[in-house]
Amino acid sequence: MKMTTETPGGDEFAALCRQAWDTLIPARAGYLANVSPHYDEVLHDVAQRTEHTGGLGKTDIAALVVWKRLSAQTRWVTDLMSQPDTHVRAVTERAVTAVRDTTLTRSQAARAGRGIIAELPGFHTGDALASAVLTAAAPQRMAVYDRRVQHALDTLGFTLTRAPGRYGRYMQLLDDLLKHGGARADGWTARDIDAALYWTGRPDPAPSR
């Protein structure tokens, strides 16, 4: 039975979250065993720069486009590159502050950061690149969302719709999974879950991210 992430709660939802760990644990092991440990160096480099600068520039976003294997031959890339880097950094600095705000819950911070980053070309719709930017801003708190993650959630019995606020609801779901994981969730971060979901949702055994 499908459980919607828009209205989680109750024993049935908790049971579904606990059951998901039967898939997440071996999936993360598969990810770690098959994906090159060097693949995420780009994300780590961008995260380290963001830690020092407090924001991301066009060069950082371009690196994440490659990391996510997105097409750069689209109109939004031209529009983004036409923006002054100072403006891009000003917007991303506000988004970084939002996702790092510990007075907000993880989902609230995710929703706030996602709303801010939407001011930039290419970030109005879709959460793949936006989630990569926000994860680089707060790697210990945020997580990446993409179509493979969505497929995994569908497979596990969760429903995450495309309605506005999806990234915030996604982060709430990861919080719920951590909450209901018990001892099996010890040491896991939201980013660990997103890697496990990515591996679960892959259409083929190709190891690249």
ChimeraX attribute file (.defattr): number of C-alpha atoms within 10 A of each C-alpha:
attribute: neighborCount
match mode: 1-to-1
recipient: residues
	/A:1	8
	/A:2	13
	/A:3	18
	/A:4	15
	/A:5	20
	/A:6	17
	/A:7	9
	/A:8	16
	/A:9	12
	/A:10	8
	/A:11	9
	/A:12	12
	/A:13	21
	/A:14	17
	/A:15	12
	/A:16	18
	/A:17	23
	/A:18	20
	/A:19	16
	/A:20	20
	/A:21	21
	/A:22	12
	/A:23	15
	/A:24	25
	/A:25	17
	/A:26	14
	/A:27	20
	/A:28	20
	/A:29	13
	/A:30	16
	/A:31	21
	/A:32	15
	/A:33	11
	/A:34	14
	/A:35	15
	/A:36	13
	/A:37	10
	/A:38	8
	/A:39	13
	/A:40	12
	/A:41	12
	/A:42	16
	/A:43	20
	/A:44	15
	/A:45	14
	/A:46	22
	/A:47	24
	/A:48	15
	/A:49	15
	/A:50	21
	/A:51	16
	/A:52	8
	/A:53	12
	/A:54	18
	/A:55	24
	/A:56	27
	/A:57	20
	/A:58	19
	/A:59	12
	/A:60	19
	/A:61	19
	/A:62	16
	/A:63	15
	/A:64	20
	/A:65	18
	/A:66	12
	/A:67	18
	/A:68	16
	/A:69	12
	/A:70	13
	/A:71	9
	/A:72	12
	/A:73	8
	/A:74	10
	/A:75	10
	/A:76	15
	/A:77	16
	/A:78	13
	/A:79	12
	/A:80	18
	/A:81	14
	/A:82	11
	/A:83	13
	/A:84	12
	/A:85	15
	/A:86	12
	/A:87	13
	/A:88	21
	/A:89	17
	/A:90	15
	/A:91	20
	/A:92	26
	/A:93	21
	/A:94	16
	/A:95	28
	/A:96	27
	/A:97	17
	/A:98	24
	/A:99	26
	/A:100	20
	/A:101	17
	/A:102	12
	/A:103	9
	/A:104	13
	/A:105	15
	/A:106	22
	/A:107	23
	/A:108	21
	/A:109	25
	/A:110	32
	/A:111	22
	/A:112	22
	/A:113	29
	/A:114	26
	/A:115	19
	/A:116	19
	/A:117	23
	/A:118	18
	/A:119	13
	/A:120	17
	/A:121	18
	/A:122	18
	/A:123	19
	/A:124	15
	/A:125	12
	/A:126	16
	/A:127	20
	/A:128	18
	/A:129	22
	/A:130	25
	/A:131	22
	/A:132	24
	/A:133	31
	/A:134	27
	/A:135	25
	/A:136	30
	/A:137	30
	/A:138	21
	/A:139	22
	/A:140	13
	/A:141	20
	/A:142	28
	/A:143	25
	/A:144	28
	/A:145	25
	/A:146	18
	/A:147	14
	/A:148	18
	/A:149	23
	/A:150	19
	/A:151	19
	/A:152	21
	/A:153	22
	/A:154	15
	/A:155	15
	/A:156	22
	/A:157	17
	/A:158	23
	/A:159	17
	/A:160	19
	/A:161	14
	/A:162	11
	/A:163	9
	/A:164	11
	/A:165	18
	/A:166	21
	/A:167	29
	/A:168	21
	/A:169	23
	/A:170	25
	/A:171	26
	/A:172	21
	/A:173	22
	/A:174	22
	/A:175	18
	/A:176	18
	/A:177	23
	/A:178	22
	/A:179	15
	/A:180	20
	/A:181	20
	/A:182	11
	/A:183	9
	/A:184	14
	/A:185	18
	/A:186	10
	/A:187	8
	/A:188	12
	/A:189	17
	/A:190	23
	/A:191	18
	/A:192	20
	/A:193	24
	/A:194	23
	/A:195	24
	/A:196	24
	/A:197	29
	/A:198	26
	/A:199	29
	/A:200	25
	/A:201	21
	/A:202	17
	/A:203	10
	/A:204	8
	/A:205	9
	/A:206	10
	/A:207	15
	/A:208	13
	/A:209	15
